[in-house]
């Protein structure tokens, strides 16, 4: 995410983006899955929002359309972190003793570390 905006999912399952300069919080998707964790990621250009789900998947949502464009499956357990590459083309996620790298355009897994 840009240095001025951070993503979050609150306990009510609402995806939010907090602007750190204006202190304005934008709720942009009120119906995240009930098993979503609160550790989310926002691409540097603020166009993609990624959130972990406790079933081990990573969901990537287009912020403008509020549509999930990819569901990455590969972890065997719930994971607790994800991050976009600076150019937004990759997402890294990890917990189950692996870090998995995903292509945000194709949805393909690129590498398992």
Backbone as XML, in Angstrom:
<?xml version="1.0"?>
<chain id="A" units="angstrom">
  <residue number="1" name="UNK">
    <atom name="N" x="0.846" y="-1.182" z="0.000"/>
    <atom name="CA" x="0.000" y="0.000" z="0.000"/>
    <atom name="C" x="0.884" y="1.236" z="0.000"/>
  </residue>
  <residue number="2" name="UNK">
    <atom name="N" x="0.304" y="2.308" z="-0.402"/>
    <atom name="CA" x="1.069" y="3.544" z="-0.340"/>
    <atom name="C" x="1.383" y="3.832" z="1.124"/>
  </residue>
  <residue number="3" name="UNK">
    <atom name="N" x="2.368" y="4.675" z="1.350"/>
    <atom name="CA" x="2.771" y="4.971" z="2.728"/>
    <atom name="C" x="1.679" y="5.706" z="3.492"/>
  </residue>
  <residue number="4" name="UNK">
    <atom name="N" x="0.646" y="6.121" z="2.795"/>
    <atom name="CA" x="-0.407" y="6.903" z="3.436"/>
    <atom name="C" x="-1.685" y="6.108" z="3.698"/>
  </residue>
  <residue number="5" name="UNK">
    <atom name="N" x="-1.755" y="4.854" z="3.231"/>
    <atom name="CA" x="-2.981" y="4.076" z="3.386"/>
    <atom name="C" x="-2.654" y="2.664" z="3.849"/>
  </residue>
  <residue number="6" name="UNK">
    <atom name="N" x="-3.442" y="2.148" z="4.793"/>
    <atom name="CA" x="-3.243" y="0.789" z="5.278"/>
    <atom name="C" x="-4.567" y="0.027" z="5.235"/>
  </residue>
  <residue number="7" name="UNK">
    <atom name="N" x="-4.494" y="-1.274" z="4.964"/>
    <atom name="CA" x="-5.710" y="-2.095" z="4.901"/>
    <atom name="C" x="-5.991" y="-2.782" z="6.237"/>
  </residue>
  <residue number="8" name="UNK">
    <atom name="N" x="-7.232" y="-3.199" z="6.417"/>
    <atom name="CA" x="-7.607" y="-3.964" z="7.607"/>
    <atom name="C" x="-8.945" y="-4.631" z="7.375"/>
  </residue>
  <residue number="9" name="UNK">
    <atom name="N" x="-9.192" y="-5.679" z="8.128"/>
    <atom name="CA" x="-10.514" y="-6.299" z="8.181"/>
    <atom name="C" x="-10.872" y="-6.357" z="9.659"/>
  </residue>
  <residue number="10" name="UNK">
    <atom name="N" x="-12.000" y="-5.784" z="10.011"/>
    <atom name="CA" x="-12.352" y="-5.738" z="11.431"/>
    <atom name="C" x="-13.143" y="-6.975" z="11.840"/>
  </residue>
  <residue number="11" name="UNK">
    <atom name="N" x="-13.391" y="-7.176" z="13.132"/>
    <atom name="CA" x="-14.116" y="-8.367" z="13.595"/>
    <atom name="C" x="-15.526" y="-8.488" z="13.021"/>
  </residue>
  <residue number="12" name="UNK">
    <atom name="N" x="-16.075" y="-7.409" z="12.508"/>
    <atom name="CA" x="-17.408" y="-7.458" z="11.896"/>
    <atom name="C" x="-17.351" y="-7.871" z="10.435"/>
  </residue>
  <residue number="13" name="UNK">
    <atom name="N" x="-16.156" y="-8.281" z="9.955"/>
    <atom name="CA" x="-15.935" y="-8.749" z="8.588"/>
    <atom name="C" x="-16.057" y="-7.631" z="7.561"/>
  </residue>
  <residue number="14" name="UNK">
    <atom name="N" x="-15.685" y="-6.425" z="7.927"/>
    <atom name="CA" x="-15.735" y="-5.308" z="7.000"/>
    <atom name="C" x="-14.322" y="-4.943" z="6.595"/>
  </residue>
  <residue number="15" name="UNK">
    <atom name="N" x="-14.073" y="-4.935" z="5.282"/>
    <atom name="CA" x="-12.767" y="-4.538" z="4.758"/>
    <atom name="C" x="-12.678" y="-3.025" z="4.796"/>
  </residue>
  <residue number="16" name="UNK">
    <atom name="N" x="-11.545" y="-2.528" z="5.270"/>
    <atom name="CA" x="-11.369" y="-1.085" z="5.417"/>
    <atom name="C" x="-10.005" y="-0.668" z="4.916"/>
  </residue>
  <residue number="17" name="UNK">
    <atom name="N" x="-9.945" y="0.560" z="4.439"/>
    <atom name="CA" x="-8.673" y="1.185" z="4.110"/>
    <atom name="C" x="-8.609" y="2.488" z="4.889"/>
  </residue>
  <residue number="18" name="UNK">
    <atom name="N" x="-7.561" y="2.608" z="5.700"/>
    <atom name="CA" x="-7.380" y="3.791" z="6.547"/>
    <atom name="C" x="-6.392" y="4.737" z="5.892"/>
  </residue>
  <residue number="19" name="UNK">
    <atom name="N" x="-6.807" y="5.971" z="5.676"/>
    <atom name="CA" x="-5.905" y="7.006" z="5.181"/>
    <atom name="C" x="-5.220" y="7.625" z="6.388"/>
  </residue>
  <residue number="20" name="UNK">
    <atom name="N" x="-3.907" y="7.522" z="6.442"/>
    <atom name="CA" x="-3.173" y="7.987" z="7.621"/>
    <atom name="C" x="-3.002" y="9.499" z="7.671"/>
  </residue>
  <residue number="21" name="UNK">
    <atom name="N" x="-3.176" y="10.171" z="6.552"/>
    <atom name="CA" x="-3.049" y="11.626" z="6.528"/>
    <atom name="C" x="-4.350" y="12.280" z="6.976"/>
  </residue>
  <residue number="22" name="UNK">
    <atom name="N" x="-5.452" y="11.881" z="6.360"/>
    <atom name="CA" x="-6.741" y="12.498" z="6.682"/>
    <atom name="C" x="-7.452" y="11.814" z="7.850"/>
  </residue>
  <residue number="23" name="UNK">
    <atom name="N" x="-6.971" y="10.619" z="8.236"/>
    <atom name="CA" x="-7.601" y="9.805" z="9.277"/>
    <atom name="C" x="-8.994" y="9.335" z="8.877"/>
  </residue>
  <residue number="24" name="UNK">
    <atom name="N" x="-9.289" y="9.321" z="7.585"/>
    <atom name="CA" x="-10.575" y="8.837" z="7.092"/>
    <atom name="C" x="-10.468" y="7.350" z="6.815"/>
  </residue>
  <residue number="25" name="UNK">
    <atom name="N" x="-11.457" y="6.595" z="7.273"/>
    <atom name="CA" x="-11.525" y="5.161" z="7.027"/>
    <atom name="C" x="-12.608" y="4.902" z="6.001"/>
  </residue>
  <residue number="26" name="UNK">
    <atom name="N" x="-12.251" y="4.140" z="4.972"/>
    <atom name="CA" x="-13.216" y="3.779" z="3.935"/>
    <atom name="C" x="-13.585" y="2.317" z="4.087"/>
  </residue>
  <residue number="27" name="UNK">
    <atom name="N" x="-14.873" y="2.042" z="4.284"/>
    <atom name="CA" x="-15.375" y="0.677" z="4.273"/>
    <atom name="C" x="-15.737" y="0.369" z="2.824"/>
  </residue>
  <residue number="28" name="UNK">
    <atom name="N" x="-15.136" y="-0.679" z="2.266"/>
    <atom name="CA" x="-15.432" y="-0.905" z="0.860"/>
    <atom name="C" x="-16.001" y="-2.273" z="0.541"/>
  </residue>
  <residue number="29" name="UNK">
    <atom name="N" x="-16.098" y="-3.163" z="1.494"/>
    <atom name="CA" x="-16.707" y="-4.462" z="1.198"/>
    <atom name="C" x="-17.278" y="-5.045" z="2.480"/>
  </residue>
  <residue number="30" name="UNK">
    <atom name="N" x="-18.587" y="-4.996" z="2.656"/>
    <atom name="CA" x="-19.177" y="-5.389" z="3.927"/>
    <atom name="C" x="-19.347" y="-6.888" z="4.145"/>
  </residue>
  <residue number="31" name="UNK">
    <atom name="N" x="-19.036" y="-7.733" z="3.154"/>
    <atom name="CA" x="-19.350" y="-9.146" z="3.333"/>
    <atom name="C" x="-18.138" y="-10.046" z="3.092"/>
  </residue>
  <residue number="32" name="UNK">
    <atom name="N" x="-17.111" y="-9.871" z="3.888"/>
    <atom name="CA" x="-15.987" y="-10.792" z="3.833"/>
    <atom name="C" x="-16.402" y="-12.100" z="4.496"/>
  </residue>
  <residue number="33" name="UNK">
    <atom name="N" x="-15.729" y="-13.199" z="4.168"/>
    <atom name="CA" x="-16.089" y="-14.478" z="4.795"/>
    <atom name="C" x="-15.973" y="-14.413" z="6.318"/>
  </residue>
  <residue number="34" name="UNK">
    <atom name="N" x="-16.745" y="-15.232" z="7.003"/>
    <atom name="CA" x="-16.728" y="-15.213" z="8.462"/>
    <atom name="C" x="-15.407" y="-15.708" z="9.025"/>
  </residue>
  <residue number="35" name="UNK">
    <atom name="N" x="-14.638" y="-16.444" z="8.247"/>
    <atom name="CA" x="-13.375" y="-16.981" z="8.742"/>
    <atom name="C" x="-12.165" y="-16.208" z="8.223"/>
  </residue>
  <residue number="36" name="UNK">
    <atom name="N" x="-12.371" y="-14.951" z="7.855"/>
    <atom name="CA" x="-11.254" y="-14.118" z="7.415"/>
    <atom name="C" x="-10.425" y="-13.694" z="8.627"/>
  </residue>
  <residue number="37" name="UNK">
    <atom name="N" x="-9.113" y="-13.600" z="8.425"/>
    <atom name="CA" x="-8.277" y="-13.071" z="9.492"/>
    <atom name="C" x="-8.145" y="-11.569" z="9.289"/>
  </residue>
  <residue number="38" name="UNK">
    <atom name="N" x="-7.520" y="-10.895" z="10.217"/>
    <atom name="CA" x="-7.441" y="-9.438" z="10.130"/>
    <atom name="C" x="-6.136" y="-8.936" z="9.520"/>
  </residue>
  <residue number="39" name="UNK">
    <atom name="N" x="-5.309" y="-9.834" z="9.014"/>
    <atom name="CA" x="-4.015" y="-9.447" z="8.454"/>
    <atom name="C" x="-4.123" y="-9.331" z="6.944"/>
  </residue>
  <residue number="40" name="UNK">
    <atom name="N" x="-4.382" y="-8.162" z="6.456"/>
    <atom name="CA" x="-4.649" y="-7.920" z="5.048"/>
    <atom name="C" x="-3.492" y="-7.179" z="4.392"/>
  </residue>
  <residue number="41" name="UNK">
    <atom name="N" x="-3.539" y="-7.109" z="3.064"/>
    <atom name="CA" x="-2.510" y="-6.383" z="2.313"/>
    <atom name="C" x="-3.177" y="-5.570" z="1.215"/>
  </residue>
  <residue number="42" name="UNK">
    <atom name="N" x="-2.569" y="-4.443" z="0.902"/>
    <atom name="CA" x="-3.052" y="-3.555" z="-0.146"/>
    <atom name="C" x="-1.903" y="-3.307" z="-1.107"/>
  </residue>
  <residue number="43" name="UNK">
    <atom name="N" x="-2.166" y="-3.421" z="-2.417"/>
    <atom name="CA" x="-1.104" y="-3.187" z="-3.390"/>
    <atom name="C" x="-0.671" y="-1.726" z="-3.349"/>
  </residue>
  <residue number="44" name="UNK">
    <atom name="N" x="0.541" y="-1.454" z="-3.808"/>
    <atom name="CA" x="1.105" y="-0.099" z="-3.737"/>
    <atom name="C" x="0.262" y="0.926" z="-4.486"/>
  </residue>
  <residue number="45" name="UNK">
    <atom name="N" x="-0.410" y="0.493" z="-5.546"/>
    <atom name="CA" x="-1.256" y="1.431" z="-6.290"/>
    <atom name="C" x="-2.695" y="1.454" z="-5.764"/>
  </residue>
  <residue number="46" name="UNK">
    <atom name="N" x="-2.946" y="0.773" z="-4.650"/>
    <atom name="CA" x="-4.252" y="0.743" z="-3.973"/>
    <atom name="C" x="-5.361" y="0.115" z="-4.808"/>
  </residue>
  <residue number="47" name="UNK">
    <atom name="N" x="-5.026" y="-0.734" z="-5.779"/>
    <atom name="CA" x="-6.061" y="-1.331" z="-6.628"/>
    <atom name="C" x="-6.436" y="-2.746" z="-6.212"/>
  </residue>
  <residue number="48" name="UNK">
    <atom name="N" x="-5.563" y="-3.433" z="-5.473"/>
    <atom name="CA" x="-5.833" y="-4.808" z="-5.067"/>
    <atom name="C" x="-5.767" y="-4.936" z="-3.549"/>
  </residue>
  <residue number="49" name="UNK">
    <atom name="N" x="-6.701" y="-5.676" z="-2.994"/>
    <atom name="CA" x="-6.798" y="-5.928" z="-1.561"/>
    <atom name="C" x="-6.733" y="-7.439" z="-1.366"/>
  </residue>
  <residue number="50" name="UNK">
    <atom name="N" x="-5.761" y="-7.915" z="-0.615"/>
    <atom name="CA" x="-5.625" y="-9.349" z="-0.365"/>
    <atom name="C" x="-5.933" y="-9.635" z="1.099"/>
  </residue>
  <residue number="51" name="UNK">
    <atom name="N" x="-6.650" y="-10.729" z="1.322"/>
    <atom name="CA" x="-6.945" y="-11.088" z="2.704"/>
    <atom name="C" x="-6.875" y="-12.598" z="2.886"/>
  </residue>
  <residue number="52" name="UNK">
    <atom name="N" x="-6.319" y="-13.019" z="4.019"/>
    <atom name="CA" x="-6.223" y="-14.442" z="4.328"/>
    <atom name="C" x="-7.526" y="-14.957" z="4.913"/>
  </residue>
  <residue number="53" name="UNK">
    <atom name="N" x="-7.813" y="-16.208" z="4.584"/>
    <atom name="CA" x="-8.973" y="-16.886" z="5.147"/>
    <atom name="C" x="-8.453" y="-18.090" z="5.917"/>
  </residue>
  <residue number="54" name="UNK">
    <atom name="N" x="-9.085" y="-18.409" z="7.007"/>
    <atom name="CA" x="-8.577" y="-19.442" z="7.910"/>
    <atom name="C" x="-8.557" y="-20.842" z="7.298"/>
  </residue>
  <residue number="55" name="UNK">
    <atom name="N" x="-9.096" y="-21.001" z="6.080"/>
    <atom name="CA" x="-9.006" y="-22.305" z="5.407"/>
    <atom name="C" x="-7.698" y="-22.449" z="4.628"/>
  </residue>
  <residue number="56" name="UNK">
    <atom name="N" x="-6.806" y="-21.455" z="4.738"/>
    <atom name="CA" x="-5.511" y="-21.513" z="4.077"/>
    <atom name="C" x="-5.476" y="-20.865" z="2.705"/>
  </residue>
  <residue number="57" name="UNK">
    <atom name="N" x="-6.571" y="-20.251" z="2.281"/>
    <atom name="CA" x="-6.598" y="-19.586" z="0.982"/>
    <atom name="C" x="-6.279" y="-18.097" z="1.121"/>
  </residue>
  <residue number="58" name="UNK">
    <atom name="N" x="-5.863" y="-17.509" z="0.001"/>
    <atom name="CA" x="-5.624" y="-16.071" z="-0.091"/>
    <atom name="C" x="-6.618" y="-15.540" z="-1.121"/>
  </residue>
  <residue number="59" name="UNK">
    <atom name="N" x="-7.429" y="-14.576" z="-0.733"/>
    <atom name="CA" x="-8.385" y="-13.975" z="-1.653"/>
    <atom name="C" x="-7.852" y="-12.610" z="-2.088"/>
  </residue>
  <residue number="60" name="UNK">
    <atom name="N" x="-7.928" y="-12.347" z="-3.387"/>
    <atom name="CA" x="-7.479" y="-11.066" z="-3.925"/>
    <atom name="C" x="-8.685" y="-10.378" z="-4.552"/>
  </residue>
  <residue number="61" name="UNK">
    <atom name="N" x="-8.967" y="-9.179" z="-4.061"/>
    <atom name="CA" x="-10.129" y="-8.429" z="-4.508"/>
    <atom name="C" x="-9.700" y="-7.172" z="-5.259"/>
  </residue>
  <residue number="62" name="UNK">
    <atom name="N" x="-10.389" y="-6.887" z="-6.352"/>
    <atom name="CA" x="-10.222" y="-5.618" z="-7.046"/>
    <atom name="C" x="-10.951" y="-4.561" z="-6.219"/>
  </residue>
  <residue number="63" name="UNK">
    <atom name="N" x="-10.238" y="-3.543" z="-5.782"/>
    <atom name="CA" x="-10.830" y="-2.543" z="-4.887"/>
    <atom name="C" x="-11.962" y="-1.777" z="-5.574"/>
  </residue>
  <residue number="64" name="UNK">
    <atom name="N" x="-11.774" y="-1.397" z="-6.826"/>
    <atom name="CA" x="-12.787" y="-0.586" z="-7.519"/>
    <atom name="C" x="-14.088" y="-1.344" z="-7.731"/>
  </residue>
  <residue number="65" name="UNK">
    <atom name="N" x="-14.007" y="-2.590" z="-8.177"/>
    <atom name="CA" x="-15.225" y="-3.356" z="-8.489"/>
    <atom name="C" x="-15.736" y="-4.164" z="-7.296"/>
  </residue>
  <residue number="66" name="UNK">
    <atom name="N" x="-14.895" y="-4.324" z="-6.262"/>
    <atom name="CA" x="-15.232" y="-5.117" z="-5.078"/>
    <atom name="C" x="-15.480" y="-6.582" z="-5.429"/>
  </residue>
  <residue number="67" name="UNK">
    <atom name="N" x="-14.814" y="-7.060" z="-6.465"/>
    <atom name="CA" x="-14.952" y="-8.434" z="-6.925"/>
    <atom name="C" x="-13.676" y="-9.204" z="-6.598"/>
  </residue>
  <residue number="68" name="UNK">
    <atom name="N" x="-13.841" y="-10.403" z="-6.053"/>
    <atom name="CA" x="-12.690" y="-11.271" z="-5.816"/>
    <atom name="C" x="-12.235" y="-11.797" z="-7.182"/>
  </residue>
  <residue number="69" name="UNK">
    <atom name="N" x="-10.993" y="-11.486" z="-7.541"/>
    <atom name="CA" x="-10.492" y="-11.883" z="-8.859"/>
    <atom name="C" x="-9.649" y="-13.153" z="-8.804"/>
  </residue>
  <residue number="70" name="UNK">
    <atom name="N" x="-9.135" y="-13.510" z="-7.622"/>
    <atom name="CA" x="-8.370" y="-14.739" z="-7.462"/>
    <atom name="C" x="-8.587" y="-15.302" z="-6.064"/>
  </residue>
  <residue number="71" name="UNK">
    <atom name="N" x="-8.581" y="-16.622" z="-5.977"/>
    <atom name="CA" x="-8.505" y="-17.316" z="-4.705"/>
    <atom name="C" x="-7.321" y="-18.266" z="-4.827"/>
  </residue>
  <residue number="72" name="UNK">
    <atom name="N" x="-6.255" y="-17.970" z="-4.106"/>
    <atom name="CA" x="-5.041" y="-18.776" z="-4.165"/>
    <atom name="C" x="-5.153" y="-19.914" z="-3.164"/>
  </residue>
  <residue number="73" name="UNK">
    <atom name="N" x="-4.967" y="-21.135" z="-3.649"/>
    <atom name="CA" x="-5.035" y="-22.322" z="-2.801"/>
    <atom name="C" x="-3.689" y="-23.017" z="-2.846"/>
  </residue>
  <residue number="74" name="UNK">
    <atom name="N" x="-3.159" y="-23.360" z="-1.702"/>
    <atom name="CA" x="-1.878" y="-24.039" z="-1.672"/>
    <atom name="C" x="-1.368" y="-24.303" z="-0.274"/>
  </residue>
  <residue number="75" name="UNK">
    <atom name="N" x="-1.781" y="-23.491" z="0.670"/>
    <atom name="CA" x="-1.352" y="-23.703" z="2.051"/>
    <atom name="C" x="-2.161" y="-24.848" z="2.657"/>
  </residue>
  <residue number="76" name="UNK">
    <atom name="N" x="-1.525" y="-25.591" z="3.534"/>
    <atom name="CA" x="-2.209" y="-26.705" z="4.185"/>
    <atom name="C" x="-2.814" y="-26.312" z="5.520"/>
  </residue>
  <residue number="77" name="UNK">
    <atom name="N" x="-2.463" y="-25.129" z="5.989"/>
    <atom name="CA" x="-3.003" y="-24.619" z="7.251"/>
    <atom name="C" x="-3.343" y="-23.146" z="7.064"/>
  </residue>
  <residue number="78" name="UNK">
    <atom name="N" x="-4.017" y="-22.605" z="8.043"/>
    <atom name="CA" x="-4.274" y="-21.166" z="8.044"/>
    <atom name="C" x="-2.937" y="-20.440" z="8.056"/>
  </residue>
  <residue number="79" name="UNK">
    <atom name="N" x="-2.828" y="-19.382" z="7.306"/>
    <atom name="CA" x="-1.585" y="-18.623" z="7.325"/>
    <atom name="C" x="-1.849" y="-17.283" z="7.977"/>
  </residue>
  <residue number="80" name="UNK">
    <atom name="N" x="-0.786" y="-16.606" z="8.355"/>
    <atom name="CA" x="-1.003" y="-15.377" z="9.109"/>
    <atom name="C" x="-0.366" y="-14.151" z="8.496"/>
  </residue>
  <residue number="81" name="UNK">
    <atom name="N" x="0.066" y="-14.223" z="7.243"/>
    <atom name="CA" x="0.638" y="-13.016" z="6.651"/>
    <atom name="C" x="0.560" y="-13.076" z="5.133"/>
  </residue>
  <residue number="82" name="UNK">
    <atom name="N" x="0.481" y="-11.919" z="4.537"/>
    <atom name="CA" x="0.583" y="-11.802" z="3.090"/>
    <atom name="C" x="1.066" y="-10.388" z="2.782"/>
  </residue>
  <residue number="83" name="UNK">
    <atom name="N" x="1.761" y="-10.267" z="1.646"/>
    <atom name="CA" x="2.294" y="-8.966" z="1.254"/>
    <atom name="C" x="2.440" y="-8.912" z="-0.256"/>
  </residue>
  <residue number="84" name="UNK">
    <atom name="N" x="2.194" y="-7.743" z="-0.800"/>
    <atom name="CA" x="2.389" y="-7.506" z="-2.231"/>
    <atom name="C" x="3.834" y="-7.106" z="-2.487"/>
  </residue>
  <residue number="85" name="UNK">
    <atom name="N" x="4.325" y="-7.446" z="-3.671"/>
    <atom name="CA" x="5.612" y="-6.919" z="-4.123"/>
    <atom name="C" x="5.414" y="-5.422" z="-4.411"/>
  </residue>
  <residue number="86" name="UNK">
    <atom name="N" x="6.487" y="-4.638" z="-4.446"/>
    <atom name="CA" x="6.345" y="-3.195" z="-4.685"/>
    <atom name="C" x="5.594" y="-2.846" z="-5.979"/>
  </residue>
  <residue number="87" name="UNK">
    <atom name="N" x="5.726" y="-3.674" z="-7.026"/>
    <atom name="CA" x="5.029" y="-3.387" z="-8.283"/>
    <atom name="C" x="3.622" y="-3.979" z="-8.323"/>
  </residue>
  <residue number="88" name="UNK">
    <atom name="N" x="3.226" y="-4.712" z="-7.283"/>
    <atom name="CA" x="1.886" y="-5.288" z="-7.202"/>
    <atom name="C" x="1.676" y="-6.532" z="-8.035"/>
  </residue>
  <residue number="89" name="UNK">
    <atom name="N" x="2.714" y="-7.038" z="-8.684"/>
    <atom name="CA" x="2.573" y="-8.200" z="-9.560"/>
    <atom name="C" x="2.628" y="-9.531" z="-8.827"/>
  </residue>
  <residue number="90" name="UNK">
    <atom name="N" x="3.119" y="-9.519" z="-7.598"/>
    <atom name="CA" x="3.260" y="-10.754" z="-6.833"/>
    <atom name="C" x="2.695" y="-10.582" z="-5.428"/>
  </residue>
  <residue number="91" name="UNK">
    <atom name="N" x="2.247" y="-11.705" z="-4.863"/>
    <atom name="CA" x="1.861" y="-11.751" z="-3.455"/>
    <atom name="C" x="2.633" y="-12.899" z="-2.826"/>
  </residue>
  <residue number="92" name="UNK">
    <atom name="N" x="3.169" y="-12.662" z="-1.644"/>
    <atom name="CA" x="3.795" y="-13.710" z="-0.851"/>
    <atom name="C" x="2.889" y="-13.987" z="0.345"/>
  </residue>
  <residue number="93" name="UNK">
    <atom name="N" x="2.687" y="-15.260" z="0.650"/>
    <atom name="CA" x="1.889" y="-15.641" z="1.811"/>
    <atom name="C" x="2.587" y="-16.782" z="2.526"/>
  </residue>
  <residue number="94" name="UNK">
    <atom name="N" x="2.392" y="-16.868" z="3.846"/>
    <atom name="CA" x="3.068" y="-17.937" z="4.549"/>
    <atom name="C" x="2.564" y="-18.226" z="5.938"/>
  </residue>
  <residue number="95" name="UNK">
    <atom name="N" x="2.786" y="-19.454" z="6.384"/>
    <atom name="CA" x="2.649" y="-19.904" z="7.760"/>
    <atom name="C" x="3.000" y="-21.375" z="7.887"/>
  </residue>
  <residue number="96" name="UNK">
    <atom name="N" x="2.422" y="-22.233" z="7.096"/>
    <atom name="CA" x="2.528" y="-23.684" z="7.266"/>
    <atom name="C" x="3.917" y="-24.214" z="6.895"/>
  </residue>
  <residue number="97" name="UNK">
    <atom name="N" x="4.927" y="-23.564" z="7.389"/>
    <atom name="CA" x="6.342" y="-23.846" z="7.107"/>
    <atom name="C" x="6.732" y="-23.519" z="5.673"/>
  </residue>
  <residue number="98" name="UNK">
    <atom name="N" x="5.849" y="-22.871" z="4.914"/>
    <atom name="CA" x="6.181" y="-22.468" z="3.551"/>
    <atom name="C" x="5.847" y="-20.999" z="3.348"/>
  </residue>
  <residue number="99" name="UNK">
    <atom name="N" x="6.545" y="-20.400" z="2.390"/>
    <atom name="CA" x="6.156" y="-19.101" z="1.853"/>
    <atom name="C" x="5.813" y="-19.370" z="0.399"/>
  </residue>
  <residue number="100" name="UNK">
    <atom name="N" x="4.628" y="-18.936" z="-0.011"/>
    <atom name="CA" x="4.195" y="-19.184" z="-1.379"/>
    <atom name="C" x="4.095" y="-17.864" z="-2.120"/>
  </residue>
  <residue number="101" name="UNK">
    <atom name="N" x="4.572" y="-17.877" z="-3.348"/>
    <atom name="CA" x="4.589" y="-16.682" z="-4.194"/>
    <atom name="C" x="3.564" y="-16.872" z="-5.300"/>
  </residue>
  <residue number="102" name="UNK">
    <atom name="N" x="2.719" y="-15.858" z="-5.500"/>
    <atom name="CA" x="1.615" y="-15.922" z="-6.454"/>
    <atom name="C" x="1.694" y="-14.757" z="-7.434"/>
  </residue>
  <residue number="103" name="UNK">
    <atom name="N" x="1.277" y="-14.996" z="-8.660"/>
    <atom name="CA" x="1.193" y="-13.965" z="-9.692"/>
    <atom name="C" x="-0.202" y="-13.339" z="-9.608"/>
  </residue>
  <residue number="104" name="UNK">
    <atom name="N" x="-0.282" y="-12.030" z="-9.383"/>
    <atom name="CA" x="-1.589" y="-11.388" z="-9.191"/>
    <atom name="C" x="-2.373" y="-11.244" z="-10.493"/>
  </residue>
  <residue number="105" name="UNK">
    <atom name="N" x="-1.705" y="-11.311" z="-11.625"/>
    <atom name="CA" x="-2.423" y="-11.188" z="-12.898"/>
    <atom name="C" x="-3.020" y="-12.520" z="-13.342"/>
  </residue>
  <residue number="106" name="UNK">
    <atom name="N" x="-2.224" y="-13.584" z="-13.256"/>
    <atom name="CA" x="-2.690" y="-14.886" z="-13.744"/>
    <atom name="C" x="-3.320" y="-15.738" z="-12.657"/>
  </residue>
  <residue number="107" name="UNK">
    <atom name="N" x="-2.995" y="-15.452" z="-11.392"/>
    <atom name="CA" x="-3.487" y="-16.270" z="-10.295"/>
    <atom name="C" x="-2.683" y="-17.534" z="-10.086"/>
  </residue>
  <residue number="108" name="UNK">
    <atom name="N" x="-1.583" y="-17.686" z="-10.790"/>
    <atom name="CA" x="-0.766" y="-18.898" z="-10.709"/>
    <atom name="C" x="0.241" y="-18.826" z="-9.570"/>
  </residue>
  <residue number="109" name="UNK">
    <atom name="N" x="0.463" y="-19.968" z="-8.933"/>
    <atom name="CA" x="1.517" y="-20.068" z="-7.948"/>
    <atom name="C" x="2.845" y="-20.118" z="-8.698"/>
  </residue>
  <residue number="110" name="UNK">
    <atom name="N" x="3.784" y="-19.286" z="-8.294"/>
    <atom name="CA" x="5.069" y="-19.200" z="-8.982"/>
    <atom name="C" x="6.127" y="-20.010" z="-8.270"/>
  </residue>
  <residue number="111" name="UNK">
    <atom name="N" x="6.112" y="-19.974" z="-6.931"/>
    <atom name="CA" x="7.179" y="-20.631" z="-6.199"/>
    <atom name="C" x="6.732" y="-20.954" z="-4.786"/>
  </residue>
  <residue number="112" name="UNK">
    <atom name="N" x="7.308" y="-22.017" z="-4.222"/>
    <atom name="CA" x="7.089" y="-22.381" z="-2.819"/>
    <atom name="C" x="8.470" y="-22.422" z="-2.170"/>
  </residue>
  <residue number="113" name="UNK">
    <atom name="N" x="8.649" y="-21.656" z="-1.131"/>
    <atom name="CA" x="9.919" y="-21.624" z="-0.416"/>
    <atom name="C" x="9.813" y="-22.381" z="0.890"/>
  </residue>
</chain>
